[in-house]
Amino acid sequence: MRRCHYTITAPQVQQLAVAHLQRSLRLPDHGPKTQAPVLFAILCWAAARLASLAAACAALRRAPSDQAVRDAPQATLPDFAELQRRRNHALQGGLPRPLRRRKQRVALDLVLHPYYGQPLESPEELYKGKEKAGTRTFHAYATAYVIFKGIRWTLALRGVHHSDPWADLVRDLLRQVRKAGVQLALVLLDRGFYCVDVLRYLQAARRPFLMPMIRRGRRPEHPEGPSGTWAFTTWKRSGWASYTLQERGGRRATVRVCVCRTRGRARRGAAARAKPGKLRVWLYAFWGLEPSSAQWVRETYRLRFGIESSYRQLNQGRARTSSRDPRLRLLYVGLALVLRNVYVRLHWEVLAYPRRGYRVVDLNQLPLTGLLRWLAEVAEQLLGVRSARPAARPMLDGL
């Protein structure tokens, strides 16, 4: 067993997280009771417990009133664009130097948070999409990630409105990635970015990309036969092709197509020999690449799947709110992503084992839930825990 000569404590982690947040957000004190360190401690407690600010104030004995805590962000937060800029500055801080030395594969994706209320000022604040969780309106956020030595770093965050052009969205995210000092080797995009404007922009910017294709046209079972991208699914083996995507206005974009036919994971033993795995056909659009095989394309795109784990971890540290203010919701989402970046930074800079070449990173040493629990414990030590509640009747013996 490897011997460790140092230790890290919960107060040290909390001090690192709060200092990083305050250095980037620069939130001023709102009053003698709602100073920035107290407000950040309450926000970290709410993020760790998946609770609201009102629940945090009710649980912490020396915390200000919930109304005072709600008024502090409303009065001190800048406008949406400036808050987004500061949040990206917080995400880009503390990146390891080796990340900037070589070109990296960057993944772009869109996360939707269901919303059931009315917009604060304009319907354009919300994103409208397919029904999910009983609603068609969402607060949407686009993110850019880089996967380096098995660790996913969040580089950029952007709020998405329904009227935002997709090409502008991709342009802003890649601009933030370059601003962080990360050079682009390949852009991995979700199928939601599959449109002519995005394809034309990436080709004009000379950015190699890889994304799944959306299946359109007549299906193979149609009497007239398949058409569009559905025709590629009838191929008997993996291969390559070119395809021109055309939108209603007449704009076109030509990309290379990879058709990858694979079988799913089969059962073991005699069952696997009797009934192999299900045959699957994967369609990928790419440009600026010279892939060696269809299997390489599939395995390369599978790197993007780590984003789903990042979104799961985002929800593990996102405070809850019913506010209609997009700034407050952006603050909570950005806070969760910054805490996750602090989590991976600790693993890379402090907890990783040295070895020849690159260090060994074991994310099981300090799970994200453990780090969030530390932040909540420090906040409880700072502000105390409310261990008594008013009751209408006395406590009964043996109840």
C-alpha positions in Angstrom: 0.0 0.0 0.0 1.3 3.4 -1.0 2.3 5.6 2.0 0.9 9.1 2.1 2.7 11.9 3.9 0.0 14.6 3.7 -3.7 15.0 4.5 -6.4 17.4 3.3 -9.2 18.5 5.6 -12.8 19.8 5.1 -11.9 23.4 6.1 -9.1 23.5 3.5 -11.4 22.3 0.7 -14.1 24.8 1.7 -11.5 27.6 1.8 -10.2 26.6 -1.6 -13.7 26.5 -3.1 -14.9 29.8 -1.6 -11.7 31.6 -2.5 -12.0 30.4 -6.1 -15.7 31.5 -6.3 -15.1 34.9 -4.7 -12.0 35.6 -6.9 -14.0 35.0 -10.1 -17.5 36.2 -9.2 -16.4 39.2 -7.1 -19.7 39.4 -5.3 -19.8 42.4 -2.8 -21.2 42.3 0.7 -24.9 43.1 0.8 -25.1 43.9 4.5 -23.5 43.1 7.9 -25.4 39.8 8.1 -25.1 38.8 4.4 -21.4 39.2 3.8 -19.9 37.3 0.8 -18.3 34.5 2.9 -21.5 33.8 4.7 -23.5 33.8 1.5 -21.1 31.4 -0.1 -21.3 29.1 2.9 -25.1 29.0 2.6 -24.9 28.4 -1.1 -22.5 25.6 -0.7 -24.8 24.0 2.0 -27.8 24.3 -0.3 -25.8 22.8 -3.2 -24.5 19.9 -1.0 -28.0 19.1 0.5 -29.9 19.7 -2.8 -32.0 22.2 -1.0 -33.2 25.8 -1.4 -31.9 28.9 0.3 -34.9 29.0 2.5 -34.2 25.4 3.7 -30.6 26.3 4.3 -31.6 29.3 6.4 -34.0 27.2 8.4 -31.4 24.5 9.1 -28.5 26.8 10.0 -28.9 28.5 13.4 -26.9 31.6 12.9 -27.8 32.1 9.3 -29.7 35.3 8.2 -33.3 35.2 7.4 -34.3 33.6 4.2 -35.7 36.9 2.9 -32.3 38.6 3.5 -30.4 35.7 1.8 -32.8 35.9 -1.2 -32.4 39.6 -1.5 -28.6 39.5 -1.4 -28.1 37.7 -4.8 -30.8 39.8 -6.4 -29.0 43.0 -5.4 -25.4 41.9 -6.0 -25.6 39.7 -9.1 -24.7 41.4 -12.4 -26.7 41.1 -15.5 -27.0 37.7 -17.3 -24.2 38.3 -19.8 -21.7 39.6 -17.2 -22.6 36.7 -14.8 -22.0 34.3 -17.6 -18.6 35.8 -18.4 -17.6 35.6 -14.7 -18.8 32.1 -14.4 -16.7 31.0 -17.4 -13.7 32.7 -15.8 -14.3 30.6 -12.7 -14.5 27.4 -14.8 -11.3 28.2 -16.7 -9.3 28.8 -13.6 -6.9 26.2 -12.2 -6.6 24.1 -15.4 -3.5 21.9 -15.5 -0.6 23.1 -17.7 -0.4 19.8 -19.6 -3.9 20.4 -20.8 -2.7 23.4 -22.8 0.4 21.9 -24.3 -1.3 19.6 -26.9 -4.5 19.8 -28.9 -7.4 18.2 -27.1 -10.8 16.7 -28.1 -13.6 18.9 -26.9 -17.2 17.8 -26.5 -20.2 20.1 -26.8 -23.6 19.2 -25.4 -26.9 20.7 -24.3 -28.5 20.1 -20.9 -32.2 20.9 -20.4 -33.8 21.6 -17.0 -37.6 21.3 -17.0 -39.4 24.4 -16.1 -43.2 24.6 -15.3 -43.6 28.4 -14.6 -43.8 31.6 -16.5 -40.8 33.6 -17.8 -39.6 36.5 -15.8 -39.7 39.1 -18.5 -39.9 37.6 -22.0 -40.8 34.2 -23.5 -37.4 34.2 -25.2 -35.7 33.4 -21.8 -36.9 29.8 -22.1 -36.0 27.0 -24.5 -38.8 25.1 -26.2 -38.3 21.5 -27.2 -39.8 18.1 -27.2 -41.9 17.1 -24.2 -39.8 15.9 -21.3 -40.9 15.4 -17.6 -44.3 16.8 -18.5 -43.3 20.1 -20.1 -42.0 21.6 -23.3 -40.2 24.6 -21.8 -36.8 24.4 -20.2 -33.9 26.4 -18.9 -31.2 25.2 -21.2 -27.4 25.4 -20.9 -24.8 24.5 -23.4 -21.4 23.3 -22.1 -18.0 22.5 -23.4 -15.9 19.7 -21.9 -12.4 18.3 -22.4 -11.4 14.8 -21.4 -7.8 14.7 -20.3 -6.2 11.6 -18.8 -9.5 10.2 -17.8 -10.7 13.4 -16.1 -13.5 15.7 -17.5 -12.9 19.4 -17.2 -15.7 21.9 -17.8 -14.4 24.8 -19.9 -17.4 26.8 -20.8 -21.1 27.4 -19.9 -23.6 29.3 -21.9 -27.3 29.9 -21.4 -29.5 28.9 -24.4 -32.6 30.7 -25.4 -35.1 29.5 -28.0 -34.1 32.1 -30.6 -30.4 31.6 -30.4 -28.9 30.4 -33.7 -27.1 27.1 -33.3 -24.0 28.3 -35.2 -23.6 31.3 -32.8 -23.9 28.9 -29.9 -21.1 26.7 -31.2 -19.0 29.7 -32.0 -19.3 31.1 -28.5 -18.4 27.8 -26.8 -15.4 27.3 -29.0 -14.3 30.9 -28.4 -14.4 30.2 -24.6 -12.4 27.1 -25.1 -9.7 29.0 -27.0 -9.8 31.7 -24.3 -9.0 29.0 -21.7 -5.8 28.3 -23.7 -6.9 24.8 -24.9 -6.2 24.0 -28.6 -8.8 22.1 -30.5 -7.9 18.8 -32.2 -11.5 17.5 -32.7 -14.9 18.7 -31.8 -17.4 16.0 -30.7 -21.0 17.2 -30.9 -24.4 15.9 -29.8 -26.9 15.0 -32.5 -28.9 18.1 -31.6 -26.2 20.2 -33.4 -26.8 18.4 -36.6 -27.9 21.2 -38.9 -26.6 23.1 -42.0 -25.6 26.2 -40.1 -23.4 24.4 -37.6 -21.8 22.2 -40.3 -21.0 25.2 -42.5 -19.6 27.2 -39.7 -17.3 24.4 -38.5 -16.1 23.8 -42.1 -15.5 27.6 -42.6 -13.6 27.7 -39.3 -11.5 24.7 -40.3 -12.5 22.7 -37.2 -12.6 18.9 -37.6 -15.8 17.5 -36.1 -17.6 14.3 -35.5 -21.3 13.9 -34.6 -24.1 11.4 -35.1 -26.5 11.8 -38.0 -30.2 12.2 -37.6 -32.1 9.6 -39.6 -34.5 11.4 -42.0 -36.4 10.4 -45.0 -38.4 7.2 -45.8 -37.8 4.2 -43.6 -36.7 0.9 -45.1 -40.2 -0.6 -44.7 -41.7 2.1 -46.9 -43.3 0.7 -50.1 -41.1 3.0 -52.2 -37.9 2.1 -50.4 -35.7 4.1 -48.0 -34.4 7.6 -48.8 -32.3 10.2 -47.1 -30.1 9.1 -44.3 -32.3 6.0 -43.7 -30.8 4.5 -46.9 -27.4 4.1 -45.1 -29.0 1.7 -42.6 -29.6 -0.9 -45.3 -26.0 -1.4 -46.0 -24.7 -4.9 -45.4 -21.4 -3.8 -44.0 -19.6 -0.8 -42.6 -18.3 1.8 -45.0 -17.9 5.4 -46.1 -20.0 7.8 -48.2 -20.7 11.5 -48.8 -24.0 13.2 -48.0 -25.3 16.7 -48.7 -27.7 18.0 -46.2 -30.1 20.7 -47.4 -32.4 22.9 -45.4 -35.7 24.5 -46.5 -34.0 27.8 -47.5 -31.8 26.0 -50.0 -28.5 26.2 -48.0 -26.5 23.0 -48.2 -23.6 21.4 -46.4 -21.7 18.3 -47.6 -20.1 16.0 -45.0 -18.5 12.5 -45.0 -20.5 9.7 -43.6 -19.3 6.7 -41.6 -21.7 3.7 -41.5 -20.7 1.4 -38.6 -22.4 -1.9 -38.2 -21.8 -3.6 -34.9 -23.5 -6.2 -32.7 -24.4 -5.4 -29.1 -22.9 -7.2 -26.1 -24.0 -10.8 -26.3 -24.6 -13.3 -23.5 -21.8 -15.5 -22.3 -21.4 -19.3 -22.9 -23.8 -21.4 -24.9 -26.4 -18.6 -25.0 -24.0 -16.3 -26.8 -23.3 -18.9 -29.4 -26.9 -19.7 -29.9 -28.1 -16.1 -30.0 -25.6 -13.3 -30.7 -26.0 -9.7 -29.8 -28.4 -7.4 -31.5 -27.2 -5.8 -34.8 -26.9 -2.0 -34.6 -26.2 0.5 -37.3 -24.5 3.8 -36.3 -24.3 6.8 -38.6 -21.7 9.5 -38.1 -21.1 12.7 -39.9 -17.5 14.0 -39.9 -15.2 16.4 -41.6 -11.5 17.2 -41.5 -10.6 13.6 -40.4 -9.0 10.6 -42.0 -10.3 7.7 -39.9 -8.5 4.4 -40.0 -11.7 2.3 -39.6 -15.4 2.6 -38.7 -14.7 1.1 -35.3 -12.2 3.9 -34.6 -14.9 6.4 -35.3 -17.3 4.7 -32.9 -14.8 4.4 -30.2 -13.7 8.0 -30.6 -17.2 9.3 -30.3 -17.8 7.2 -27.2 -15.4 9.5 -25.4 -18.3 12.1 -25.4 -20.5 9.8 -23.3 -18.6 11.0 -20.2 -20.6 14.2 -20.5 -23.6 12.3 -19.2 -21.7 11.5 -16.0 -20.8 15.1 -15.7 -24.5 16.1 -15.9 -25.3 13.5 -13.3 -22.7 15.0 -11.0 -24.0 18.5 -11.8 -27.4 17.5 -10.4 -25.7 16.1 -7.3 -24.5 19.6 -6.5 -27.2 21.9 -7.8 -29.2 23.9 -5.3 -33.0 23.9 -5.9 -35.1 27.0 -6.5 -38.5 28.0 -7.8 -37.3 31.5 -8.8 -38.1 32.8 -12.3 -34.9 34.8 -12.4 -32.6 33.3 -15.0 -29.6 34.8 -13.3 -30.2 32.9 -10.1 -30.7 29.7 -12.0 -27.5 30.3 -13.9 -25.7 30.9 -10.6 -26.8 27.6 -9.2 -25.8 25.6 -12.4 -22.5 27.4 -12.6 -21.9 26.8 -8.9 -22.4 23.1 -9.3 -20.0 23.0 -12.3 -17.3 25.1 -10.5 -17.5 22.7 -7.5 -17.1 19.8 -9.8 -14.0 21.5 -11.3 -12.6 22.0 -7.8 -13.3 18.3 -7.2 -11.3 17.2 -10.3 -8.5 19.7 -9.6 -8.0 18.3 -6.1 -7.7 14.8 -7.6 -5.2 16.0 -10.2 -3.1 18.3 -8.0 -3.3 16.8 -4.6 -4.6 13.2 -4.5 -3.0 11.8 -7.7 -0.1 9.4 -7.2 3.2 10.3 -8.9 4.7 7.9 -11.4 6.9 8.0 -14.5 5.1 9.9 -17.2 1.6 11.2 -16.1 0.3 10.8 -12.6 -2.2 8.2 -11.5 -5.7 9.6 -10.8 -8.1 7.6 -8.6 -11.5 9.4 -8.4 -12.6 6.9 -5.7 -10.3 8.5 -3.1 -12.7 11.4 -2.6 -16.1 11.0 -4.2 -18.0 14.2 -5.2 -20.7 13.4 -2.7 -17.9 13.3 0.0 -16.6 16.7 -1.0 -20.1 18.2 -1.0 -20.6 16.6 2.5 -17.4 18.3 3.7 -18.7 21.7 2.4 -22.0 21.2 4.2 -20.2 20.2 7.5 -18.0 23.3 7.4 -21.0 25.5 6.8 -22.7 23.9 9.8 -19.7 24.5 12.0 -19.6 28.1 10.9 -23.3 28.9 11.3 -24.4 26.2 13.7 -27.2 23.6 13.2 -30.7 24.3 14.4 -31.4 21.3 16.7 -34.7 22.4 18.1 -38.1 23.3 16.5 -41.2 24.9 17.9 -44.0 22.4 18.5 -47.7 22.7 19.3 -47.5 20.0 22.0 -44.9 18.6 24.3 -42.9 15.5 23.3 -44.5 12.3 24.5 -42.4 9.6 26.3 -42.1 6.5 24.2 -43.4 8.2 21.0 
